[in-house]
Amino acid sequence: MSTVAPRVPDTLDEMLSPVWLAGILSKQYPGIRVNGVTRGPVIARVATNARFEVDCDGLGEDKAPLALCVKGFFTESGTLVPGTGEHEAYFYRDLADSTGVRTLSAVYADVHPEHGAGLVITRDIVAEGSVFLDALAPYTPDQAAVSLSQLARLHASTWGVPALADVGWLAPRLDGHLKHRGFKEINGNFTGPIGAGVPAEVRDAQRLVDAYRRFAAMVAAASPWCVVHGDPHVGNVYLDPEGRPSFVDWQLAQRGPWWVDVGYHIASALTVEDRRGHERDLLRHYLDELRAGGVDAPPLDDAWTGFRRGIIEGFYLWGITLKVKPEITNVLLTRIGTAVADHDSLTAVLVDEG
């Protein structure tokens, strides 16, 4: 999509004004006339998420009203930290189309020139028949194979691309998680009911923090690299109107090794039983899809160490999670923690096995 667009507005009211919306929609629909805007539900915490309909003429074959969603940072807490949401906005603005990965259809994405907060406006996929998932929804190995194909498409299309090597917003930044949350939050989860399903042998907050520090350094130095999603748990998957798994929430997109996404996704998306029964075949499928995308992927046995390491990403991120429904955090910590124990993942980052 074009990077030339009206400036990111300061308020939700300004963004929902017919004049501003006409300015952004005219890029995709030349000659559009915006007659009015009907507001839907608004959720304003750190991010402001709102659904709305645009009554307009000039959409061609599309029917009015046009159903859209916005994710922006208009509250004081949303603009307090510079750069909030910028990575996701840059992904939709500069990269999503070229990767071909199945994700939200953005009609506008950009970053505020002063405080750097991102703004993304997309088609309202719920209105179009899509369904968002979470860890409590059923997800099959066959569906996981489809979502892994999407990750392979993302990875193959960005595999060592020279033009992306020095893009600042894609710089590896997993070590940033260690600066904001760590032992206190993980220990609180591990010693309470949320972490009750984590196997005892890996229910050690300090050990996880130490392993993640090594993991983040390993990811930052990894070669070859590609662009990774960074947080591909099942709650960041939706089913499009055709029932196909698709990805959302690109705030952790960055350069890194493929296994950051693959180990985490498989461990989080499937029940323990399904993961144990299908993980090797799913990894083989992912590698085949990577090769189909033109990448000289490693053989399965060599890739297995990376797979074991990638699970740590999910274990740490859900270990530090505080504000998601406890039953969801419990399910994910149980699934991912069991995978960590099954594969001795915390020791997989002690040495670099290539």
C-alpha positions in Angstrom: 0.0 0.0 0.0 1.1 3.6 -0.6 3.1 5.3 2.1 1.7 8.7 1.1 -1.4 9.4 3.1 -2.9 11.9 5.4 -1.2 12.5 8.8 -2.2 10.2 11.7 -4.8 12.1 13.6 -4.5 13.1 17.3 -8.0 11.9 18.4 -10.5 9.3 17.6 -13.1 12.0 16.8 -10.7 13.4 14.1 -10.1 10.0 12.7 -13.8 9.2 12.4 -14.5 12.5 10.7 -15.9 12.2 7.1 -13.2 14.6 5.8 -10.3 12.5 7.2 -11.8 9.2 6.1 -12.4 10.5 2.6 -8.7 11.4 2.4 -7.5 7.9 3.3 -10.1 6.0 1.4 -9.6 7.9 -1.8 -6.2 6.1 -2.2 -8.1 2.8 -2.6 -11.4 4.2 -4.0 -10.7 7.2 -6.2 -13.8 9.5 -6.3 -15.3 8.2 -3.1 -17.8 10.4 -1.3 -18.1 9.9 2.5 -21.6 10.9 3.6 -21.4 10.0 7.3 -20.0 7.6 9.9 -21.8 5.3 12.3 -19.8 4.4 15.4 -19.8 0.9 16.8 -18.3 -0.6 20.0 -15.2 1.2 21.3 -12.7 -0.4 23.7 -10.1 2.1 25.1 -7.4 0.9 27.3 -3.7 1.4 26.3 -4.9 0.8 22.7 -8.2 2.1 21.4 -10.1 -0.4 19.3 -13.2 0.7 17.5 -15.6 -0.7 14.9 -17.4 1.7 12.6 -19.3 1.9 9.3 -18.8 4.5 6.6 -21.8 5.5 4.6 -20.3 6.4 1.2 -20.7 6.4 -2.5 -18.1 5.5 -5.1 -17.0 2.0 -3.9 -17.5 0.4 -7.3 -18.6 -3.2 -6.8 -18.3 -3.0 -3.0 -21.5 -2.3 -1.2 -22.0 0.6 1.2 -21.7 1.0 4.1 -18.1 0.1 4.4 -17.4 -1.8 7.7 -14.0 -1.0 9.2 -12.0 -1.4 12.4 -9.3 0.9 13.8 -6.5 0.1 16.3 -4.9 3.3 17.5 -3.4 5.0 20.6 -5.4 8.0 21.4 -5.5 7.8 25.2 -2.9 9.4 27.5 -1.6 5.9 28.4 -1.5 5.0 24.8 0.8 7.9 23.8 2.8 7.9 27.0 5.5 5.5 25.7 7.0 6.7 22.4 6.5 4.3 19.6 3.6 2.3 20.9 2.2 0.1 18.2 4.6 1.4 15.6 6.0 -2.0 14.5 2.5 -3.3 13.6 1.7 -0.2 11.7 5.0 -0.4 9.7 4.3 -4.1 9.0 0.9 -3.3 7.4 2.2 -0.2 5.7 5.5 -1.5 4.3 5.6 -5.3 4.3 2.3 -7.2 4.5 1.4 -7.0 0.9 4.8 -8.1 -0.4 4.9 -11.2 1.9 1.6 -12.6 0.7 0.8 -13.8 4.2 -2.9 -14.0 4.9 -3.7 -11.3 7.4 -6.1 -8.3 7.8 -6.7 -6.1 4.8 -5.4 -2.7 5.8 -6.9 0.4 4.1 -4.5 2.7 6.1 -1.5 2.2 8.3 1.0 4.8 9.5 2.8 6.3 12.6 2.2 9.6 14.3 5.1 11.9 13.4 5.5 13.2 17.0 4.9 10.5 19.6 5.4 7.6 17.1 2.2 5.7 18.0 0.8 3.5 15.3 -2.6 3.6 13.6 -4.0 0.7 11.6 -7.4 0.7 9.9 -8.6 -2.5 8.4 -11.7 -4.1 6.9 -14.0 -5.4 9.6 -13.4 -9.1 9.1 -16.0 -10.2 11.7 -18.7 -8.4 9.7 -17.4 -10.4 6.7 -17.7 -13.7 8.5 -14.2 -14.3 10.0 -13.8 -15.8 13.5 -11.1 -14.9 16.0 -9.7 -17.8 18.1 -8.2 -18.2 21.5 -6.6 -21.1 23.4 -10.0 -22.4 24.5 -11.2 -22.9 20.9 -10.5 -26.2 19.2 -7.5 -26.2 16.8 -6.6 -29.4 14.9 -3.2 -30.6 13.5 -4.6 -30.1 10.0 -5.3 -26.4 10.8 -1.8 -26.1 12.3 -0.4 -27.3 9.0 -2.2 -24.5 7.2 -1.0 -21.8 9.7 2.5 -23.2 9.4 2.3 -22.8 5.6 1.4 -19.1 6.2 4.5 -18.7 8.5 6.6 -20.4 5.8 5.3 -17.9 3.3 6.2 -15.0 5.6 9.7 -16.5 6.2 10.5 -17.5 2.7 9.5 -14.1 1.2 11.8 -12.2 3.6 14.6 -14.8 3.9 17.8 -12.7 4.1 16.4 -10.0 1.8 19.2 -7.4 1.6 16.7 -4.5 1.6 15.4 -5.6 5.0 18.8 -6.1 6.7 19.1 -2.5 7.9 15.5 -1.6 8.4 15.4 -0.1 11.9 12.0 -1.2 13.0 12.8 -4.8 12.2 15.9 -4.9 14.4 15.8 -7.9 16.9 14.5 -6.7 20.2 13.5 -9.7 22.3 15.8 -8.5 25.1 13.4 -5.7 25.6 11.0 -8.1 27.4 13.6 -8.6 30.0 13.6 -4.9 30.9 9.9 -4.7 31.7 8.8 -8.0 33.2 10.6 -11.0 34.4 11.1 -13.0 37.6 8.4 -11.4 39.7 5.6 -11.9 37.2 6.7 -15.4 36.2 7.1 -16.5 39.8 3.7 -15.2 40.6 2.2 -17.2 37.8 4.2 -20.3 38.5 3.4 -20.4 42.2 -0.4 -19.7 41.7 -3.2 -21.6 40.0 -2.4 -20.1 36.6 0.8 -22.1 36.5 -0.4 -25.2 38.2 -0.3 -27.3 34.9 3.4 -26.4 34.2 5.5 -29.5 34.9 7.5 -29.2 38.1 10.9 -29.7 36.5 10.5 -26.5 34.5 8.4 -24.4 36.9 11.4 -22.3 37.9 11.1 -18.6 37.3 14.8 -17.7 37.6 15.8 -20.6 35.3 13.4 -19.4 32.7 14.7 -15.8 32.9 18.3 -16.9 32.5 17.4 -19.2 29.6 15.4 -16.4 27.9 18.4 -14.0 28.2 20.5 -16.5 26.3 17.7 -17.1 23.9 17.3 -13.4 23.1 21.0 -13.0 22.4 21.0 -16.1 20.2 18.0 -14.8 18.2 19.7 -11.4 17.7 22.9 -13.0 16.3 21.2 -15.7 14.3 22.0 -16.3 10.6 20.2 -16.9 8.4 17.4 -14.7 9.4 14.0 -13.8 8.1 11.1 -11.6 9.3 9.2 -13.5 12.1 5.8 -12.8 13.6 7.2 -13.0 17.1 4.0 -13.9 18.9 2.2 -16.6 16.8 0.1 -18.2 19.5 -3.3 -19.5 18.6 -5.0 -16.3 20.0 -3.3 -14.4 17.2 -5.0 -16.6 14.6 -8.4 -16.1 13.0 -10.3 -18.2 10.5 -11.3 -16.2 7.4 -14.7 -16.6 5.8 -13.4 -19.7 4.0 -12.2 -21.2 7.3 -8.5 -20.7 6.6 -6.2 -19.9 9.5 -4.7 -16.4 9.2 -2.5 -14.2 11.4 -3.1 -10.9 13.3 -1.2 -8.8 15.8 2.2 -8.0 14.3 3.6 -5.9 17.1 6.5 -8.2 17.6 7.5 -8.6 13.9 11.3 -8.4 13.6 14.3 -10.1 12.1 15.1 -13.5 13.6 15.5 -17.2 12.9 12.5 -19.2 11.6 12.3 -21.4 14.7 11.2 -18.5 16.9 7.8 -18.8 15.3 7.6 -22.5 14.5 8.4 -23.9 18.0 6.1 -21.4 19.7 3.2 -21.9 17.3 3.1 -25.7 17.4 3.5 -25.7 21.2 0.7 -23.2 21.8 -1.8 -24.1 19.1 -2.4 -27.8 19.9 -3.3 -29.8 22.9 -0.5 -31.7 24.5 -1.7 -35.0 23.0 -2.1 -33.6 19.5 1.3 -31.8 19.7 3.1 -35.0 20.8 1.5 -37.0 18.1 2.0 -34.6 15.2 4.9 -32.2 15.9 7.5 -34.0 13.9 5.3 -34.3 10.9 4.3 -30.6 11.2 7.9 -29.5 11.4 8.6 -31.6 8.3 5.6 -30.0 6.6 6.9 -26.5 7.5 10.4 -27.3 6.1 8.8 -28.6 2.8 6.8 -25.4 2.5 9.9 -23.3 3.1 11.7 -25.2 0.3 8.7 -24.6 -1.9 9.2 -20.9 -1.3 12.8 -21.1 -2.6 14.7 -21.5 0.7 17.5 -24.0 1.2 15.9 -25.2 4.4 17.8 -27.5 6.9 17.1 -31.2 7.1 14.7 -32.3 9.7 17.3 -33.6 12.2 19.2 -30.3 12.1 16.0 -28.2 12.4 14.9 -30.1 15.5 17.3 -28.1 17.8 15.8 -24.9 16.5 12.3 -26.2 17.1 13.2 -27.0 20.7 14.6 -23.5 21.2 11.6 -21.7 19.7 9.3 -23.0 22.3 11.1 -20.8 24.9 9.6 -17.7 23.2 6.1 -18.7 24.1 7.0 -19.9 27.6 8.5 -16.6 28.5 5.9 -14.4 27.0 3.1 -16.3 28.7 5.1 -16.5 31.9 5.1 -12.7 32.1 1.4 -12.3 31.1 -0.8 -10.7 33.7 -4.0 -9.3 32.1 -5.3 -12.1 29.9 -8.2 -14.3 31.2 -6.6 -16.7 33.7 -8.1 -19.7 32.1 -6.4 -18.8 28.8 -3.0 -18.2 30.4 -3.4 -21.5 32.3 -4.0 -23.5 29.1 -1.1 -21.9 27.3 1.4 -22.2 30.1 0.3 -25.9 30.5 0.7 -26.6 26.8 4.0 -24.7 26.3 5.5 -25.7 29.6 4.8 -29.3 28.9 6.5 -28.9 25.5 9.5 -27.3 27.2 9.7 -30.2 29.6 9.3 -32.8 26.8 12.1 -31.3 24.8 14.4 -30.1 27.5 14.2 -26.7 25.8 15.8 -24.7 28.6 19.1 -26.5 28.0 18.8 -26.1 24.2 20.2 -22.5 24.5 23.2 -23.4 26.7 25.4 -24.0 23.6 25.1 -23.0 20.0 24.7 -26.3 18.0 24.5 -24.4 14.7 
